[in-house]
Amino acid sequence: MIVIEEKDFKMVQSSKTGPFFDLFLPYTVNEGKNNERTEMKLSGYGHSFEYCIDLLIKIRLAKKEESYTMKEYMKAYIKEIDEIKKLIQNIEINKDE
């Protein structure tokens, strides 16, 4: 089973649906109380890898700003995609190690 995890999400390969992932997102439990904590909560079952990445980009953008013009949103969206591309390029460069 494949698990992909970063600070703001976790993707777990769905055992019943083949090359699809269950997506977990951070959720604050007991917000504002002494025992406040963050847990990963299931957000959806059986998403494609591409759908999960697209959704995560949109969630990250929503956390950065409440309001965008279309131009600002598209620039920010492309910037997030470029960050993912950098990760992929870094993997390609270091795969010989």
N, C-alpha and C positions, 0 to 999 in steps of 0.2 A: 504494500500500500504506500502510495506517495503522499508525503506531507510537505507543503510549502508554507513557510511561516516567516512573517516579518512582524515588526512592532504593532502594526495596525490591522493585521488580518492573519488568518490561517486558512489554507485550502487543504482539504483532505480528499484523496481520491475516493469516489463513491464505489464501493465494492460491487454493487448491483447494477451499475449503469456504465461500466467500462471506462472510457477515457474522459469521464466527467468528474467534477469536484463539488463537494459540499463546502460552502463558504461560511466561515465564522468571523464575526466582527466584535470589537471590544464593546462591552456594555458595563456601565457603572452600577454596581449593586449598593444599596443603602446610601444613596447620594446625600451628602451633607451631614451624615452621621459619623460617629467615632469609628465605626467598623466599615467605613466606605472602602470599596475595593473594585478593581476592574477585572472582569472575567470575559472570556471569549464565548459568545452566544451564537448559536446556529442561525444564519441569516437565510440560507436557501440550499436546497438539495439539487444535485445533478446538473450543475451549470457547466458549460464548456469553459475551457481555460481562457479563451478570448473574451467571453462574456464577463468572467471574474475580473480580468485585468481592466476592462472598460468600466465596470462598476466601481472598482477601487479608485481609478483615476477620478471619476465623478465625485466620489465621497471625499477624496483628498481636496479637491477643488472647493467643494461646499464648506469644508472646515476652514479654508483660507479666507474666503470672502463670502459675504451674504449677497452681494449684488455685483454683476458684471455687465458690461456692454457685450454685444455679440463678439466684437473684435477682441476684447479683453479675454473673454471666455475661451475663444479659439486659440489665442496665443498661449494661455495658461494650460490648456488641454494638450497642445503640441509640445509644450515644455515638459509636461509630465511624461508624455510618450518618449521624448528625447532622453529623459532620465532612465527609462526602462531600456532604451536602445543602448545606452552607455553600459548598463549592467551586462547586456548580452554581448556587446563588443569586448568587454573586459573578460568575459568567460571565453570568448573565441581566442583572444590573445594569450590567455593563460592555460589553454587546454593542453598544450604540449608539456606542461609541468607534471 
